[in-house]
């Protein structure tokens, strides 16, 4: 994948995560924030042929429940 496209996708996911964290009005750990960015990136820009996406897809339901609580 083109590095500029990848960087733009990562930036988009990070900005959306920052907005969601700010809107939540509570403190988030770095781990929670990083997981949120990963969830957003894989949801908005799925790439099933990538190993990181496949690993994420196997655990996404658990991750979503953790974020919602």
Protein Blocks (a to p, Z undefined) as FASTA:
>chain_A
ZZklmmmmmmmmmmmmmmmmmmnopacdfklmmmmmmmmmmmmmgcfkbmklmmmmmmmm
mmmmmmmZZ
